[in-house]
Amino acid sequence: MEELQSGFIYLDHAATTKPSDSVIQAVASCMTECYGNPSSLHGLGLQAQLRMEHTRKIIANSMGIAPETILFTSGATESNNLAIRGASCTYGRRKKHIITSAVEHASVRNTIRALEEQGYTVTRIVPDENGQFRAQDFIDAVTDQTFLISIMLVENETGRILPVGEVFRKIKKKYPDIITHCDAVQAYMKIPVKISTLQADLLSISAHKIHGIKGAGALYIRKGVRLTPIMTGGSQEKSLRPGTESVPLIAGFGQAVTEMQNSIETRFQKAIANKNYLLNLLAELPDIIINSDDADPESSKNSPYILNFSVKQIRSEIMLHYLESRHIYVSSGSACSKGAKSGVLSAYRIPDQLADCAIRVSFSEQTTEQELLALVQAIRDGHANLIHKK
Ligand code: PMP
C-alpha cells in the first residue's frame, strides 16, 4: 500500500511532529559550525548568538511583535510555568484570584492547581451546554482580587478554539492591570496568532508541534510586564531563563517557522478537506460518536487539525493497540499523559463511557486521503473484531 511506504501511518501530530529535513539540516549545521556558547565573548560565541537572534526575529515577525519580547525556553511546559508562576510572584502578592478554563493542558492546569494549594483562589470556566465557551463567562468571573487570566487558544484534545481574543480585549479595556496569558501551542502556525488581536501579555509556543525539535519553546512577554524568575542562575535570557541556550534547537525552531509561516492558509484549507473527508467516512460506520465540535469544520470555533471521536463500547487503549497492529498511530482521546484522565472531555459533558472510548486523530499538511481511508477501514475491522470479544 502506498501509504505504508514509510512503514506506518502517523496521525498524532498534536502530540508531536516529525522534524522536517531542513530543520534537521539547520540543527546539524549549527552543531558542527556554530557550537559556541552564545554568552562567550569570542567569535564562535558571537556566531551562536547571531544564530539565536535570527530565530528571535523570525518568531517575533510571525506574531507582529518586537524581537526583544521573545524569550527562549525548553518548551511550552516551561513557558507556561514561567508565565503563571512568574506573574503570580510579581502580581499575586496582594491580589489572589486567577481565572482559567476547565480544559487547559496539564502544564497550565497543574501549575494553577499548585498555586491554589498555596492559597490562591481559582475560577475555572466550563463550556456551555453546546460545548462552547462564552466570552462573557470569563469576564463575569473577574473580581477585585483577579490578577491573572490564563486561557488556551486551541484546546489539544478536541480542537475547540476558545474566544481568547474577545475575552482578553474586553478584560484589558476594563481592567488593564490584569495579566493575560495564552497557551497557543496548538494554534501557532496553524491559525493566525497575532499578539495585537489577542491582547495577550504572555503567550507560550513550542517548536516540536510545528516540525521543530523537542526541547525548544518560547514565551512572549509584553514590554513592561515583570515576571519573577522561577530559576536562578546566569544572566541568559534577561535572567528570566538562566542556563546556556540550546542554540541548535533554537535554530531549528527558526527554520520550522520560516518553512511554515507562508502557508498557514493553504495548510488550513487542506486540514479542513482532510477533516471533512474523515467525518464523511466515519459517518458510514456504526457506533461512532464525534466528540469534537463538528457542526461546521470551517467555523472559527474548531481547529481542523484535530478530530476526536468515540467508538462506542471499545475502550480507547484497546482500539489504539488494534490500530497500532495495523501500523496506524493515533492518540487516546481522553488521556493527557499515559492513560491519566485529563477531565477535558467531561468538561464538555461527554459521559465517562464515551470518554473512555475516545480516539484523537490529528493531521499534518502531509496527511493524505489514503491514510484516512486506511484508518477508517482499520476502525471498521477493529470494531467488528473487538465487539465480539467483549
Ligand atoms: N500546551 C498544549 C496545549 C500542548 O498541547 C502541549 C504539548 N502536549 C503543551 C502545552 C506542552 O508543550 P511541550 O511539550 O513543549 O512542553
Residues whose N, C-alpha, C, O or C-beta is under 5 A from the ligand:
A	BS01	PMP	A14 A15 G75 A76 T77 E78 H105 S107 V154 N156 D183 V185 Q186 S206 G217
